[in-house]
Amino acid sequence: MKRAVMAAAGLAALLAATGAPAFAQMSQNPTNQMNQPGQMMNGTAQANQPGGTESARSFVTDAIQGDMAEIQIGKLAQTKGATPGVRAYGETLASDHTNAERQAMTVANSMGLTPPSQPKPEAQRTYERLSKLSGRTFDRAFLRAMVEDHQKDIREFQAQAKAGSAPASTLARQQLPTLEAHLKIAQSLEE
């Protein structure tokens, strides 16, 4: 019990020390202006070319599907988590990825994309597998899945962030700090 309380306190400290507050501030303050072509201006994406490249379009679609999956799994952790730290982390995931999904939807709309309506099948399988677990077994499997998923997401977002100044790259740069914070939290709770 003491370890769970310490983990929850560590979670709060980690969120305070990382980019999570900046992410929340960024998503709630649409007056953040970056006037470079292809970047956010007054909360709306300005594309260098209509629709962006195929890889940018694919990235945005994948990001939305990833957000949908993280929201579902975060909510699952809130109800099935055995420890306060895991439940709090689930709440953080659901909240942050709801904000991220909103941003990605805005970018998708600016690119003329029809946003996906559900997570990828592999994410759905992960959800189904986790939903059958409980207690500490759930916590271990959930945290392992979150570490692996966030490591993969960070690599993809870093690659897209370096791809240029199109709306998808700007989105990737803006969301990277939150993904990195989520990874650190999952790793700290795994210990």
Beta strands, then each sheet from edge to edge (+ up, - down):
strand 1: 40-41
strand 2: 44-45
sheet 1: 1+ 2-
end
